[in-house]
Amino acid sequence: MPRFITDDCVACGACEAACPEEAIHEGDPKYIIDPEACVDCGECEEVCPNDAIIQKQA
């Protein structure tokens, strides 16, 4: 299940740099995870300083 970036995102870019699949892109006003490209590795969640990345619920 892909991850999701919540409204707690401050657009610092840490998650985009950490994503090995380049699935995260700058959005307005927060970053966005492409669910088609996300392999759910969790790298983005680990580096987020605001805990703004969570597991999407089914």
N, C-alpha and C positions, 0 to 999 in steps of 0.2 A: 504494500500500500504506500503510495507516494506521500511525502511530507507536505506540509502546508505552512505558509508564512502568515502569522497573525498580524493584527494591527499594532502589535507591540514593536514591530520592525522600525528601526531608526535609519535604515538605508545606509549602513556603515560599509557594506560590501564584503564583509568577512566570509559570508556564506558563498557568494559567487566565486571568490578566489579558491575556496576549499572544495568546490564541487568537481569531482573527477570526470563527470559526464557533461559538463558545461550546460546543465539543465536549469541553472538559475540566471535570471536576467533582471536588469534594473527596470522597475515599473514606476508608476506614479500613484501614490507616494511611497510605496514599499516595493521590495523585490518580489519576484514571481518565480515559482517553480513550475517548469514544464512537466506535467505528469507523464507525458509520452517518453521523455528522456530520463526521468528520474528512475534510478535503480534501487532506491531506498537504502542506501549505504549508511546514512546517518552522519556523514562527515559535516554537513552544514549545521545540523543540530548541535554538534559538539563544539563548534567554534562561535556560535551565536552568543554575543555578550548579553542579550536581553531575554534569552529563552523564548524567542519569538517564533521558533520553528517547532512544529509539533507533528505527531503522526496523525494522518487523516483517518477519521473513523469511517467504517463501512456503512 
